Amino acid sequence: QVQLVESGGGLVQSGGSLRLSCAASGMPFNILSLAWHRQAPGKQRELVASIGGSGSTNYADSVKGRFTISRDNAKNTVTLQMNSLKPEDTAVYYCKAWVTYERTNYWGQGTQVTVSS
């Protein structure tokens, strides 16, 4: 089983930056695919960015050009660098991991990101 621990959330002004980190354990890190999701109050959880074992990435249109997902296999971490933040980015951000041959998603506890006007 995979355990995910997130950190880096906080309060930032519009136009500012934050970096979220997620540490994974319980599974060889290099076989994991990883993603960041977010959920604002009253809204559905949405995919923000994902990264595969090969390092290939995908982004939601709403964050493309502003957010960058990356992984450090030596540190067993995945990060989300968020630049040019907007109030619309305010949400709880969740780290997710999965293995291709398993039909189970593993989720972190979430970390709050608040962007003020």
N, C-alpha and C positions, 0 to 999 in steps of 0.2 A: 504494500500500500504506500501511496505517495503522501507525504506531508508537505504543505506549503505555508510559509510564513511571510507575510507582506510587511513592508515598512516604507516610510517616506512621505506619507500623506500629510496634509496640513492646510493652512490658510495662506493664500497668496493673492495679490492684487491682479486685476486684469492686465494682461500683457507680460506677466511674470512667468517664471519657470519652476517646475518641480521635477524630481526624479523619484520614481517608485521602484522598489526592489522587491524581489520575491525569491526566497531561498527554498530549495527543494531537497527533500531527503526521502529515503526509503526505496529508491529505484535508481539504477544507473542513469545519470543525468542525460547522457548523450543520446539515449533512445527516446527521450520525451519530446513531444511537441508541446508548445506552450502558447498561451494567449492571455491577453488582458481584456476583461469585460468591465462595463460600468453600469450602474443602475442609479438613476435619480429618483427622488420621491414621486410616487404615483406613476412611474413609467416602467416599461419592461427593461430587463437587462439586455444590453446590446454589446456586440463584439466591437472592440476598439482596434486591436491589432493582434496578429499571430505570428509565430515563428516556428519553422520546422527544424528537424535535426540537422538538415543541410544548411541552415541559416537563411532559407528563403522566407520572405516576409510578406504580409498582407495587411492593409490598413482600411479602416472605414473612411469613406469619402470625407466625413466631417473633420477628421484629424489629419488627413494626408498632408504632408508638408510641414506640419507642426510637431507631430509626435514621432518618436523613433523607438522601436522595440529592438532589443539586442539580447544576446545570451553570452555568458561567460562559463564555459564548460569546466574550467579549472576551479571556479568558485561555486559551481552548482547554483547559479543565480540567473534570473531573467530580469531585465530592467525595462522601464518605460520612461524615456526622457520626454517631458512635456514642455514645449515652448509656446510662446504667444498665447497663453491661456486666456480663455473667455469665460464669462459667468455661466454659459451654457455647458461648460465642461464640469461643473459642479456635480458630484456624484460619489457614490461609494465604488471604488475600483477593486476588482477581484482578479486574482491570478488563477489560471486554470491550466492543468496539465493532463495529458492523456498519452496512452500507448496505442499504436495502430492495432495490435492484436488483442487488445482489451476493449470492451464496450463500457468502460467506466471513465467518467470525468472526475478529476480531483480538483477541489476548490480550496483556495485560501479563505481566511476569515474576513477579508476586505479591509480597505483603508480609506478613510474619508478625505476627499479633496474638495476644498471650498475655494472658489474664485470670486472675489468681491469686485464690485464696480468701483 
